[in-house]
Each structure stands twice: as C-alpha cells, then as structure tokens.
Amino acid sequence: MNISKFLRLSLGQWRSQRTGHTWDTCEIDDLNMTLDIVALAIDDEPVVRVCRQCDLDPDTATFPFQVTWLHAGQTEVAPDDRGIFVPIPQPDNANFGRMLQSHRNSSSPVTVGKYHFNPDGTFVLTTEHPATIIEEKIWFATPNLRLQVFVSKPKVAGDRATTTFISENRLVGATKPIKAIATA
C-alpha cells in the first residue's frame, strides 16, 4: 500500500458510523454521517493555499483531496464541515510523510501530521495539537468497507482522553456529490 493507492481507494461517498468513548466520564457518543471524498488538483486554490501556509511547494504534494461530511438529519453541508488534506510524501519513501490538514474555513490554521503505512497496509496518521496528540489508524476490510480507530491523548493532566471506532461503507452507485452551502 502507498499513499496514492490508499487515497484512490478512499474516493467516493461513504456512510459513516462512529462510536466514541470518553475515558474519564465514561460517556459514549454515536454519530452517523455521510462523507464525500474527492481528489483535488495540485494547482487548485485550496491546495496551493495550504502548501503556502506551510512554506511548501505544491509540486511536492501527492494526491490532495477534500473531505466533506454531512451529519445525519442535515440537508446541506455547512462551511465548517469540510477539510482539505495534502499529503507530502518523503522523497525517498512515499510510505512515510506529512499530511497537511486545513479544517473548517480558509482562515483556520493548517495542522501538520505525520503518516506512515504499517506492513499490513494500515494507514497511521499522528497529529500533535497544543493540548492533545491524535492518532488515527485506517484500513480497508474490503474495497467498500473502511475501518478506523481514532485515539485522542491529552498532553495536559486533567484533559479528556477519547477513543473512537468508525466503520465506513461505500455508497455504491452514488452519483451526486453532497451539496455544500455556499461560502461568502
């Protein structure tokens, strides 16, 4: 598995079921949503903007993409329900690299995570935030079923640790992208 193959397999619409657990309060959250994952060109404005915010040349990117999510019960996607992701593989080994992530809107800061692939093809992304370290592991059980484990570990004593299990089923035959709310 490499980043391009993994992301090609990820394109499309997915029905997502998420179950999260907050360790200190024993709270359990269930969330259903639909994801739309589309490829972007290296010269698309959002990709260029994200790379420039990190002082990187967009030509070093491989297979940038956008994820849009629609929560159950919503009819249109709000501007905050979208993320731009730009993989920057290591020049000597594309199984390792950085993932630039811009969530919400164009004024949000870009976060940079580190990714690698385990020998079994599992994609692992680790992103450090000021108060937490987030580790995501994503793998394909079948071409139309993705599984993910998401762990948020606090860096500061007293903050909440959470774990989330996510299953995503490809919406086979889905032809319409999720409708986004226009941004000003």
SEDREN-633647 format. One record per residue: residue number from 1; residue in one letter; chain; x, z, y of N, C-alpha, C in turn. Coordinates in Angstrom, 3 decimals, decimal comma. Atoms other than C-alpha are relative to their C-alpha. Layout:
N
R  seq  type  mol        nX        nZ        nY       caX       caZ       caY        cX        cZ        cY
R  NUM     a    A         X         Z         Y         X         Z         Y         X         Z         Y
...
END
This chain:
184
R  seq  type  mol        nX        nZ        nY       caX       caZ       caY        cX        cZ        cY
R    1     m    A     0,854     0,000    -1,179     0,000     0,000     0,000     0,896     0,000     1,236
R    2     n    A    -0,661    -0,049    -1,297     1,159    -0,702     3,545    -1,066     0,044     1,083
R    3     i    A     0,950    -0,223    -1,083    -0,440    -0,252     6,951    -0,936    -1,191     0,189
R    4     s    A     0,859     1,171    -0,190    -1,727    -3,833     7,259    -1,039    -0,122    -1,115
R    5     k    A     0,932     0,087     1,116    -3,290    -3,872     3,786    -1,049     1,110     0,085
R    6     f    A     0,907    -1,133    -0,112    -4,800    -0,407     4,274    -1,059    -0,258     1,076
R    7     l    A     0,950     0,222    -1,092    -6,372    -1,392     7,597    -0,908    -1,191    -0,262
R    8     r    A     0,883     1,117     0,378    -7,659    -4,736     6,300    -1,116     0,490    -0,917
R    9     l    A     1,006    -0,563     0,900    -9,435    -2,816     3,534    -0,995     0,884     0,749
R   10     s    A     0,842    -0,932    -0,753   -10,864    -0,448     6,175    -0,986    -0,688     0,940
R   11     l    A     0,882     0,694    -0,936   -12,532    -3,099     8,339    -1,427    -0,042    -0,517
R   12     g    A     1,408     0,131     0,356   -16,313    -3,225     8,392    -0,809     1,191     0,448
R   13     q    A     0,882    -1,120    -0,314   -19,237    -0,868     8,669    -0,057     0,935    -1,191
R   14     w    A    -0,040    -1,034     1,020   -19,258     2,405     6,769    -1,056     1,061     0,305
R   15     r    A     0,868    -1,171    -0,124   -21,835     5,137     6,175     0,864     1,200    -0,369
R   16     s    A    -0,901    -1,135     0,154   -20,012     8,439     6,554    -0,785     1,288    -0,177
R   17     q    A     0,554    -1,334     0,236   -20,981    11,842     5,145     1,156     0,983     0,122
R   18     r    A    -1,062    -0,968    -0,254   -18,862    14,706     6,484    -0,517     1,404    -0,244
R   19     t    A     0,307    -1,409     0,205   -18,901    18,302     5,329     1,223     0,792     0,435
R   20     g    A    -1,107    -0,771    -0,548   -16,762    20,717     7,326    -0,191     1,482    -0,225
R   21     h    A     0,019    -1,442     0,214   -15,860    24,352     6,821     0,951     0,651     0,991
R   22     t    A    -0,825    -0,788    -0,912   -14,603    26,749     9,498     0,357     1,297    -0,715
R   23     w    A    -0,466    -1,084     0,870   -12,483    29,356     7,737    -0,366     1,395     0,485
R   24     d    A     0,201    -1,382    -0,440   -12,829    32,436     9,928    -1,473     0,397     0,092
R   25     t    A     1,422    -0,328    -0,128   -16,613    32,214    10,394    -0,813    -0,418    -1,224
R   26     c    A     0,668     0,514     1,206   -17,453    30,575     7,054    -1,158    -0,934     0,334
R   27     e    A     1,031     0,965    -0,383   -19,609    28,047     8,936     0,225    -1,302    -0,751
R   28     i    A    -0,063     1,307     0,644   -20,418    24,822     7,142    -0,841    -0,968     0,816
R   29     d    A     0,701     1,026    -0,767   -21,375    21,686     9,056    -0,095    -1,267    -0,828
R   30     d    A     0,194     1,305     0,631   -22,823    18,489     7,635    -0,306    -1,005     1,097
R   31     l    A     0,187     1,012    -1,018   -22,719    15,299     9,662    -0,070    -1,364    -0,666
R   32     n    A     0,128     1,382     0,468   -23,918    11,789     8,891     0,207    -0,927     1,186
R   33     m    A    -0,190     0,988    -1,057   -22,818     8,786    10,915     0,315    -1,354    -0,614
R   34     t    A    -0,400     1,344     0,384   -22,131     5,086    10,758     1,243    -0,351     0,800
R   35     l    A    -1,239     0,425    -0,649   -18,636     3,782    11,530     0,069    -1,516     0,006
R   36     d    A    -0,263     1,429    -0,093   -17,754     0,298    12,703     1,489    -0,137     0,318
R   37     i    A    -1,443     0,145    -0,181   -14,053    -0,554    12,282     0,306    -1,482     0,152
R   38     v    A    -0,291     1,404    -0,288   -12,903    -3,816    13,891     1,462    -0,146     0,415
R   39     a    A    -1,381     0,307    -0,377    -9,473    -5,382    14,303     0,039    -0,430     1,462
R   40     l    A    -0,233     0,436    -1,372    -8,103    -5,926    17,795     1,269    -0,836     0,041
R   41     a    A    -1,217     0,784    -0,194    -5,516    -8,422    19,012     1,021     0,844     0,760
R   42     i    A    -1,075    -0,741    -0,658    -2,165    -7,125    20,214    -0,080    -0,148     1,515
R   43     d    A     0,078     0,204    -1,445    -2,861    -8,613    23,652    -1,348     0,412     0,605
R   44     d    A     1,248    -0,516    -0,548    -6,350    -7,053    24,014     0,312     1,105     1,007
R   45     e    A    -0,255    -0,952    -1,084    -6,537    -4,936    27,200     0,113     1,444    -0,474
R   46     p    A    -0,138    -1,401     0,425    -7,186    -1,592    25,441     1,298     0,266    -0,772
R   47     v    A    -1,238    -0,160     0,768    -4,199    -2,136    23,114     1,196     0,029     0,942
R   48     v    A    -1,095     0,050    -0,973    -1,872    -3,080    25,975     0,031     1,295     0,807
R   49     r    A     0,085    -1,232    -0,786    -3,098    -0,059    27,997     0,555     1,191    -0,783
R   50     v    A    -0,461    -1,117     0,829    -2,485     2,370    25,119     1,515    -0,075    -0,184
R   51     c    A    -1,452     0,146     0,182     1,006     0,974    24,475     0,756     0,329     1,285
R   52     r    A    -0,681    -0,266    -1,277     1,933     1,093    28,166    -0,004     1,488     0,333
R   53     q    A     0,035    -1,448    -0,262     0,806     4,728    28,416     1,085     0,729    -0,792
R   54     c    A    -1,048    -0,605     0,837     3,378     5,462    25,697     1,351    -0,676     0,195
R   55     d    A    -1,238     0,748    -0,288     6,075     3,188    27,200     0,482    -0,809    -1,199
R   56     l    A    -0,333     0,825     1,156     5,938     0,900    24,161    -0,447    -1,433     0,227
R   57     d    A     0,339     1,415    -0,059     5,880    -2,874    23,873    -1,119    -0,271    -1,005
R   58     p    A     1,081     0,309     0,935     2,554    -4,048    22,362     0,440    -0,874    -1,178
R   59     d    A    -0,489     0,856     1,088     4,548    -6,547    20,269     0,549     0,808    -1,177
R   60     t    A    -0,461    -0,835     1,108     5,790    -3,598    18,179    -1,158     0,507    -0,850
R   61     a    A     1,197    -0,473     0,712     2,207    -2,858    17,065    -0,322    -0,905    -1,183
R   62     t    A     0,489     0,738     1,158     0,754    -3,909    13,732    -1,456     0,361    -0,210
R   63     f    A     1,401    -0,157     0,364    -2,972    -4,386    13,223    -0,727     1,091     0,785
R   64     p    A     0,777    -0,973    -0,760    -4,504    -2,400    16,112    -1,490    -0,145    -0,325
R   65     f    A     1,421     0,052     0,341    -8,157    -1,504    15,609    -0,793     0,985     0,849
R   66     q    A     0,914    -0,879    -0,719   -11,174     0,140    17,187    -1,000     0,575    -0,986
R   67     v    A     1,034    -0,652     0,791   -13,482     2,658    15,554    -1,098     0,441     0,961
R   68     t    A     1,171    -0,431    -0,751   -16,978     3,161    16,937    -0,886     0,738    -0,974
R   69     w    A     0,844    -0,759     0,909   -19,248     5,817    15,487    -1,354     0,258     0,636
R   70     l    A     1,376    -0,220    -0,401   -22,977     6,270    15,681    -0,533     1,157    -0,826
R   71     h    A     0,509    -1,182     0,698   -24,326     9,720    14,817    -1,421    -0,246    -0,474
R   72     a    A     1,355     0,125     0,525   -27,466     9,965    12,713    -0,996     0,369     1,090
R   73     g    A     1,016    -0,241    -1,006   -30,502     9,747    14,981     0,270    -0,693     1,319
R   74     q    A    -0,299     0,745    -1,218   -28,690     7,881    17,768    -0,371    -1,459    -0,205
R   75     t    A     0,291     1,428     0,095   -29,737     4,320    18,551     1,079    -0,840     0,660
R   76     e    A    -1,099     0,705    -0,654   -26,787     3,376    20,776     1,209     0,915     0,079
R   77     v    A    -1,255    -0,752    -0,044   -23,156     4,429    20,919     0,347     0,331     1,448
R   78     a    A    -0,453    -0,427    -1,326   -22,053     6,444    23,955     1,471    -0,366     0,170
R   79     p    A    -1,405     0,361    -0,227   -18,714     5,584    25,611     0,994     0,949    -0,668
R   80     d    A    -0,916    -0,957     0,616   -17,167     8,759    24,151     0,096    -0,155    -1,510
R   81     d    A     0,035     0,156     1,454   -17,945     7,622    20,596     0,789    -1,227    -0,454
R   82     r    A    -0,824     1,166     0,299   -15,137     5,104    20,383     1,460     0,407     0,076
R   83     g    A    -1,427    -0,275    -0,039   -11,437     5,213    19,644     0,804    -1,261    -0,244
R   84     i    A    -0,945     1,107     0,193    -8,564     2,737    19,892     1,199     0,577    -0,739
R   85     f    A    -1,129    -0,445     0,817    -5,821     3,081    17,280     1,030    -1,121    -0,074
R   86     v    A    -1,061     1,006    -0,017    -2,481     1,295    17,488     1,152     0,486    -0,885
R   87     p    A    -1,129    -0,368     0,864    -0,089     1,595    14,522     1,301    -0,643     0,488
R   88     i    A    -1,348     0,474    -0,352     3,604     1,267    15,396     0,894     0,331    -1,195
R   89     p    A    -0,810    -0,305     1,187     5,467     0,949    12,079     1,485     0,095     0,330
R   90     q    A    -1,455    -0,029    -0,133     9,131     1,815    11,712     0,510    -1,404    -0,315
R   91     p    A    -0,493     1,360     0,224    11,125    -1,426    11,907     0,540    -0,238    -1,411
R   92     d    A    -0,617     0,173     1,315    12,857    -0,806     8,572    -0,917     0,366    -1,164
R   93     n    A     0,896    -0,400     1,074     9,877     0,589     6,609    -1,408     0,202     0,563
R   94     a    A     1,354    -0,040    -0,565     6,231    -0,145     7,523    -0,876     1,067    -0,648
R   95     n    A     0,766    -1,088     0,605     5,070     2,664     5,210     0,095     1,293     0,802
R   96     f    A    -0,162    -1,139    -0,891     6,124     5,088     7,962    -0,132    -0,505     1,432
R   97     g    A     0,079     0,415    -1,394     5,373     5,004    11,669    -0,774     0,975     0,841
R   98     r    A     0,783    -0,799    -0,940     3,463     6,310    14,639    -1,368    -0,650     0,170
R   99     m    A     1,343     0,498    -0,268    -0,257     5,989    15,329    -0,393     0,466     1,392
R  100     l    A     0,456    -0,311    -1,342    -1,234     5,809    18,990    -1,525     0,070    -0,054
R  101     q    A     1,442    -0,209     0,072    -4,772     7,128    19,477    -0,551     0,275     1,384
R  102     s    A     0,668    -0,207    -1,276    -6,954     6,796    22,556    -1,478     0,194    -0,295
R  103     h    A     1,401    -0,316     0,267   -10,309     8,514    22,210    -0,771     0,100     1,304
R  104     r    A     0,954    -0,179    -1,086   -13,312     8,667    24,489     0,054    -1,145     0,993
R  105     n    A     0,017     1,053    -1,013   -12,529     6,578    27,559     1,417    -0,294     0,459
R  106     s    A    -1,336     0,469    -0,380    -9,638     4,822    29,247     0,793     1,022     0,802
R  107     s    A    -0,744    -1,003    -0,759    -8,760     7,886    31,355     0,517     1,129    -0,891
R  108     s    A    -0,454    -1,047     0,917    -8,199    10,088    28,285     1,464    -0,225    -0,363
R  109     p    A    -1,404     0,174     0,384    -4,579    10,777    27,361     0,113    -0,546    -1,421
R  110     v    A    -0,285     0,551     1,326    -3,123     8,959    24,381     0,707     1,075    -0,817
R  111     t    A    -0,713    -0,889     0,898    -2,140    11,107    21,430     0,801    -0,856    -0,976
R  112     v    A    -0,869     0,735     0,915     0,622    10,074    19,066     0,165     0,823    -1,267
R  113     g    A    -0,178    -0,639     1,294     0,563    10,944    15,394     1,067    -0,729    -0,799
R  114     k    A    -0,949     0,637     0,923     2,974    10,190    12,580    -0,736    -0,286    -1,301
R  115     y    A     0,654     0,339     1,255     1,786     8,347     9,492     1,025    -0,369    -1,059
R  116     h    A    -0,755     0,518     1,133     3,142     7,593     6,060    -0,976    -0,225    -1,152
R  117     f    A     0,776     0,212     1,219     1,851     6,487     2,675     0,661     0,745    -1,142
R  118     n    A    -0,491    -0,630     1,215     2,188     8,615    -0,416     0,165    -1,067    -1,067
R  119     p    A    -0,191     0,998     1,060     3,318     6,810    -3,599    -1,311    -0,483    -0,637
R  120     d    A     1,282     0,410     0,586    -0,329     6,750    -4,798    -0,850    -0,842     0,948
R  121     g    A     0,721     0,830    -0,961    -1,385     4,761    -1,687    -0,816     0,790     1,008
R  122     t    A     0,731    -0,822    -0,960    -2,878     7,695     0,231     0,667    -0,091     1,372
R  123     f    A    -0,458     0,037    -1,390    -2,571     7,274     3,995    -0,041     1,428     0,533
R  124     v    A    -0,083    -1,356    -0,543    -1,418    10,517     5,667     0,362    -0,116     1,477
R  125     l    A    -0,228     0,009    -1,441    -1,663    10,985     9,442     0,050     1,444     0,484
R  126     t    A    -0,162    -1,342    -0,559    -0,363    14,127    11,161     0,130    -0,128     1,513
R  127     t    A     0,011     0,056    -1,464    -1,126    14,653    14,846     0,057     1,414     0,550
R  128     e    A    -0,125    -1,313    -0,645     0,030    17,620    16,921    -0,680    -0,048     1,356
R  129     h    A     0,660    -0,205    -1,291    -2,174    18,742    19,795     0,524     1,315     0,566
R  130     p    A    -0,537    -1,251    -0,558    -1,412    21,620    22,179    -0,330     1,238    -0,827
R  131     a    A     0,388    -1,221     0,714    -3,340    24,160    20,078    -0,113    -0,177    -1,506
R  132     t    A     0,222     0,232     1,429    -3,642    22,507    16,654     0,908    -1,101    -0,553
R  133     i    A    -0,618     1,098     0,746    -1,980    20,347    14,042    -1,094    -0,530    -0,916
R  134     i    A     1,041     0,617     0,814    -4,360    17,900    12,389     0,666    -0,906    -1,027
R  135     e    A    -0,495     0,852     1,082    -3,572    16,339     9,020    -1,200    -0,678    -0,655
R  136     e    A     1,046     0,782     0,633    -5,756    13,553     7,658     0,604    -0,756    -1,178
R  137     k    A    -0,395     0,795     1,164    -5,457    12,020     4,214    -1,181    -0,888    -0,353
R  138     i    A     1,063     0,970     0,299    -7,443     8,860     3,475     0,460    -0,867    -1,159
R  139     w    A    -0,310     0,870     1,117    -7,572     6,904     0,227    -1,263    -0,720    -0,449
R  140     f    A     1,108     0,787     0,527    -9,749     4,321    -1,475    -0,220     0,359    -1,462
R  141     a    A     0,376    -0,215     1,400   -11,562     5,344    -4,664    -0,363    -1,347    -0,613
R  142     t    A     0,311     1,391     0,339   -12,897     1,754    -4,831     0,110    -0,773     1,310
R  143     p    A    -0,070     0,744    -1,265   -12,769    -1,085    -2,280    -1,124     0,356     0,982
R  144     n    A     1,140    -0,316    -0,860   -16,153     0,089    -0,936    -0,249     1,497     0,142
R  145     l    A     0,126    -1,458    -0,123   -15,576     3,880    -1,081     1,335     0,577     0,460
R  146     r    A    -1,173    -0,681    -0,546   -13,092     5,684     1,139    -0,264     1,497    -0,024
R  147     l    A     0,091    -1,457    -0,004   -12,408     9,395     0,823     1,037     0,538     0,975
R  148     q    A    -0,903    -0,560    -0,995   -10,797    11,619     3,411    -0,080     1,517    -0,036
R  149     v    A    -0,101    -1,439    -0,187    -9,627    15,189     3,737     0,657     0,200     1,356
R  150     f    A    -0,419    -0,238    -1,376    -9,162    16,481     7,280     0,225     1,502     0,146
R  151     v    A    -0,321    -1,419    -0,163    -7,404    19,795     7,970     0,514     0,213     1,417
R  152     s    A    -0,433    -0,374    -1,343    -7,075    21,331    11,432     0,583     1,409    -0,081
R  153     k    A    -0,700    -1,279     0,095    -4,485    24,120    11,524     0,339     0,485     1,399
R  154     p    A    -0,310    -0,508    -1,340    -4,242    26,325    14,613     1,487     0,310     0,148
R  155     k    A    -1,371    -0,369    -0,324    -0,853    26,748    16,279     0,046     1,380     0,654
R  156     v    A     0,104    -1,260    -0,714    -2,075    29,833    18,109    -0,823     0,971    -0,839
R  157     a    A     0,736    -1,007     0,763    -3,144    33,028    16,343    -1,376     0,212     0,621
R  158     g    A     1,360    -0,220    -0,471    -6,875    33,564    16,583    -0,823    -1,262     0,117
R  159     d    A     0,760     1,250    -0,042    -7,811    29,882    16,764    -0,560    -0,304    -1,376
R  160     r    A     0,712     0,295     1,243   -10,078    28,425    14,108     0,668    -1,098    -0,820
R  161     a    A    -0,454     1,016     0,946    -8,828    26,570    11,050    -1,243    -0,630    -0,621
R  162     t    A     1,132     0,689     0,616   -11,177    23,930     9,672     0,498    -0,990    -1,038
R  163     t    A    -0,246     1,063     0,973   -11,264    21,641     6,676    -1,271    -0,829    -0,091
R  164     t    A     1,134     0,909     0,088   -13,495    18,621     6,281     0,249    -0,974    -1,133
R  165     f    A    -0,043     1,043     1,018   -14,244    16,369     3,342    -0,951    -1,095     0,451
R  166     i    A     0,784     1,135    -0,482   -15,515    12,904     4,189    -0,043    -1,064    -1,092
R  167     s    A     0,132     1,177     0,863   -16,876    10,165     1,962    -0,630    -1,103     0,839
R  168     e    A     0,484     1,138    -0,778   -17,446     6,727     3,453    -0,295    -1,149    -0,953
R  169     n    A     0,439     1,118     0,824   -19,434     3,994     1,726    -0,146    -1,228     0,882
R  170     r    A     0,099     1,239    -0,764   -19,045     0,432     2,950    -1,440    -0,501    -0,035
R  171     l    A     1,322     0,595    -0,081   -22,302    -1,088     4,156     0,161    -1,489    -0,320
R  172     v    A    -0,203     1,371     0,465   -22,032    -4,283     2,113    -1,138    -0,867     0,531
R  173     g    A     1,001     0,914    -0,534   -23,827    -7,188     3,740    -0,389     0,311     1,426
R  174     a    A     0,304    -0,316    -1,398   -23,952    -5,513     7,139     0,625    -1,080     0,868
R  175     t    A    -0,506     1,092    -0,806   -23,627    -8,287     9,671     0,030     0,317     1,482
R  176     k    A     0,062    -0,314    -1,423   -24,433    -6,682    13,010     0,932     1,171     0,323
R  177     p    A    -0,800    -1,147    -0,417   -21,845    -4,508    14,758    -0,904     1,013     0,688
R  178     i    A     0,719    -1,062    -0,675   -23,000    -1,215    16,181    -0,075    -0,342     1,479
R  179     k    A     0,174     0,302    -1,414   -24,421    -1,681    19,684     0,577     1,123     0,851
R  180     a    A    -0,627    -0,985    -0,866   -22,342     0,072    22,323    -0,724     0,054     1,343
R  181     i    A     0,543    -0,154    -1,339   -23,639     1,457    25,588     1,028    -0,522     0,982
R  182     a    A    -0,917     0,578    -0,982   -22,113    -0,452    28,495     0,636     1,108     0,820
R  183     t    A    -0,705    -0,964    -0,837   -19,490     1,432    30,484     0,197    -0,605     1,378
R  184     a    A    -0,159     0,475    -1,385   -19,126     1,207    34,242     1,451    -0,088     0,360
END
